[in-house]
């Protein structure tokens, strides 16, 4: 893909919708709720099955009874708390997940149209280059990319990314960890100016989590009033 071909693809709402999917927290919460519900139901069935020698009539009879199994030993209190969550948690999480999924699919087109308009008004297509910085996000590691801005010439953008990559290459393990920690303090996971990580870099260049394997991404900054958050999204081929 080239910027010209991408621009042509994103020129219409239909082409934009095929190439770019808005990130929506509501969908993530819905999926998480459904997954936790499934885990709860599975654990409840496993505990009841183990206690009843897999007598399904008893399992269904006591499925919603948190006190059906008596725990003994030093961990009995903790086990009873988890048992309570396994039994009653899905009663809340399953309907919640379904409702949120319905809301997500019912408003998906509107969200996509809103993103398209925001892109047309203030967004741009940026190149992403990975200088080698990785930061922790929970238990996972996230690669950070430098993302270009139309105001910065390609040669200057590439030189900035290469210079920072070279700097990271000179660091030992302790210093690399310190650089990653400093980037997290600058809120790099939400997207920041790359100048916050590497002084001297043109402020228009962004540093944000890498998006997919493609060379280009969509960047939509907050509006002039500061409403909304920075969005960096992958472009589907």
Residue, then its C-alpha position, 0 to 999 in steps of 0.5 A: x500500500x502507498x499513501x495515495x492508494x490509502x487516501x483513495x480508499x479512505x475517501x468515502x465512508x464505505x471505504x473507510x468503514x472497510x479499512x478502519x475499525x473504531x476501538x470501543x471500550x464497550x465491546x471489550x467490557x462485553x467480551x470480558x463479561x461473557x468470558x468471566x461468565x463462562x469461566x464461572x459456569x464452568x467452575x461451578x459445574x466442575x465443583x458440583x460434578x466433583x462433589x456429586x460424582x457427576x450426578x447431573x440431576x444433583x448438579x442441576x438441582x444445586x447449580x444456584x446454591x452457593x452453600x451446596x458444597x461445604x469446604x473444610x481446612x485452612x482455605x475454607x473461607x476463601x473457597x466459599x467466597x470463590x464458590x459464591x462468585x462462581x454461582x452468582x457472578x454469571x447471573x450478573x455478568x452474562x446479562x450485562x455482556x449480552x446487553x453491552x453486545x447489543x448496544x455495541x452492534x446497535x451503535x457501531x455504524x454511528x461510531x464508525x461514521x463519527x470516526x470518519x468525520x473526525x478523520x476528515x476534519x483533523x486526522x491523518x495517515x501516518x507511517x509507523x516505525x519501531x525504534x525498539x522500545x517496549x513497555x509493560x502493559x499489565x502482564x504483556x509487553x507492548x512495542x512502541x512506534x514512532x508515528x509520522x505527521x504530515x508536517x514532518x518530511x519523511x527523511x526527518x521522520x526516519x532520521x529521528x526514529x533511527x537516532x532513537x533506535x541507535x540510542x536504545x541500542x547503546x543502553x544496558x539492561x538496567x538503562x533500557x528498563x529505566x527508559x521504558x519506565x520513563x515512557x510509561x510515566x509520560x503515558x506513552x500507552x495513550x500516545x504522546x509526542x515523541x519529544x517527551x521520550x527523546x528531546x530534539x525529536x520534532x514534537x509533531x511526531x507521535x510515540x504510541x503503541x504499534x498497531x498491527x504489522x502494516x506500515x501505515x496507521x490512522x491518527x485522529x487527535x482530540x478536537x480543538x477543545x480537547x474533547x476526546x482522546x488520541x486514536x491511533x488505529x491500524x488500516x486493514x488491507 
